[in-house]
Amino acid sequence: MKKLASVLGILALGGVFAAGCSSQKQIDQATSQAEASAQQAATAATTAQNSANQAAQSAKTAQEAAAGAEDSVKRANDAVARLEAEFASSVTK
Protein backbone atom coordinates (compact mmCIF):
# COMPACT_ATOMS: atom_id res chain seq x y z
CA MET A 1 0.00 0.00 0.00
CA LYS A 2 2.85 2.34 0.83
CA LYS A 3 4.44 1.57 -2.52
CA LEU A 4 1.20 2.36 -4.31
CA ALA A 5 0.84 5.63 -2.40
CA SER A 6 4.46 6.49 -3.18
CA VAL A 7 4.00 5.72 -6.88
CA LEU A 8 0.80 7.77 -6.99
CA GLY A 9 2.56 10.59 -5.16
CA ILE A 10 5.43 10.53 -7.62
CA LEU A 11 3.01 10.50 -10.56
CA ALA A 12 1.10 13.40 -9.02
CA LEU A 13 4.32 15.39 -8.60
CA GLY A 14 5.25 14.57 -12.19
CA GLY A 15 1.86 15.86 -13.35
CA VAL A 16 2.26 19.06 -11.35
CA PHE A 17 5.77 19.51 -12.77
CA ALA A 18 4.51 18.93 -16.34
CA ALA A 19 1.67 21.40 -15.78
CA GLY A 20 4.14 23.90 -14.36
CA CYS A 21 6.41 23.53 -17.37
CA SER A 22 3.46 24.04 -19.70
CA SER A 23 2.44 27.16 -17.78
CA GLN A 24 6.02 28.40 -17.86
CA LYS A 25 6.08 27.96 -21.62
CA GLN A 26 2.93 30.06 -21.92
CA ILE A 27 4.40 32.65 -19.58
CA ASP A 28 7.58 32.74 -21.66
CA GLN A 29 5.58 33.17 -24.87
CA ALA A 30 3.49 35.96 -23.35
CA THR A 31 6.65 37.65 -22.10
CA SER A 32 8.25 37.44 -25.54
CA GLN A 33 5.14 38.88 -27.16
CA ALA A 34 5.03 41.70 -24.62
CA GLU A 35 8.70 42.50 -25.22
CA ALA A 36 8.13 42.52 -28.99
CA SER A 37 5.14 44.83 -28.57
CA ALA A 38 7.15 47.13 -26.32
CA GLN A 39 9.91 47.28 -28.92
CA GLN A 40 7.40 48.10 -31.66
CA ALA A 41 5.91 50.83 -29.48
CA ALA A 42 9.37 52.29 -28.82
CA THR A 43 10.12 52.27 -32.54
CA ALA A 44 6.80 53.96 -33.29
CA ALA A 45 7.49 56.59 -30.62
CA THR A 46 10.92 57.30 -32.11
CA THR A 47 9.41 57.62 -35.58
CA ALA A 48 6.74 59.97 -34.27
CA GLN A 49 9.35 62.10 -32.51
CA ASN A 50 11.42 62.32 -35.69
CA SER A 51 8.34 63.33 -37.66
CA ALA A 52 7.50 66.00 -35.10
CA ASN A 53 11.04 67.36 -35.32
CA GLN A 54 10.83 67.49 -39.12
CA ALA A 55 7.47 69.25 -38.92
CA ALA A 56 8.88 71.82 -36.51
CA GLN A 57 11.82 72.45 -38.83
CA SER A 58 9.47 72.82 -41.82
CA ALA A 59 7.32 75.27 -39.86
CA LYS A 60 10.41 77.31 -38.99
CA THR A 61 11.50 77.36 -42.63
CA ALA A 62 8.02 78.43 -43.73
CA GLN A 63 7.96 81.20 -41.15
CA GLU A 64 11.34 82.47 -42.33
CA ALA A 65 10.12 82.39 -45.94
CA ALA A 66 7.00 84.33 -44.99
CA ALA A 67 9.09 86.96 -43.21
CA GLY A 68 11.28 87.25 -46.31
CA ALA A 69 8.20 87.66 -48.48
CA GLU A 70 6.90 90.42 -46.21
CA ASP A 71 10.23 92.24 -46.52
CA SER A 72 10.06 91.91 -50.31
CA VAL A 73 6.57 93.39 -50.34
CA LYS A 74 7.74 96.35 -48.23
CA ARG A 75 10.68 96.97 -50.56
CA ALA A 76 8.42 96.75 -53.62
CA ASN A 77 5.94 99.19 -52.08
CA ASP A 78 8.79 101.59 -51.25
CA ALA A 79 10.04 101.37 -54.83
CA VAL A 80 6.57 102.07 -56.20
CA ALA A 81 6.17 105.04 -53.87
CA ARG A 82 9.53 106.48 -55.01
CA LEU A 83 8.57 106.02 -58.67
CA GLU A 84 5.23 107.70 -58.10
CA ALA A 85 6.93 110.57 -56.30
CA GLU A 86 9.45 111.02 -59.14
CA PHE A 87 6.69 110.86 -61.72
CA ALA A 88 4.61 113.39 -59.83
CA SER A 89 7.55 115.77 -59.48
CA SER A 90 8.50 115.44 -63.16
CA VAL A 91 4.95 116.14 -64.30
CA THR A 92 4.68 119.26 -62.20
CA LYS A 93 7.96 120.72 -63.57
PyMOL commands that set and color helices and strands:
alter all, ss='L'
color gray80, all
select helices_A, chain A and resi 2-92
alter helices_A, ss='H'
color red, helices_A
deselect
rebuild
show_as cartoon
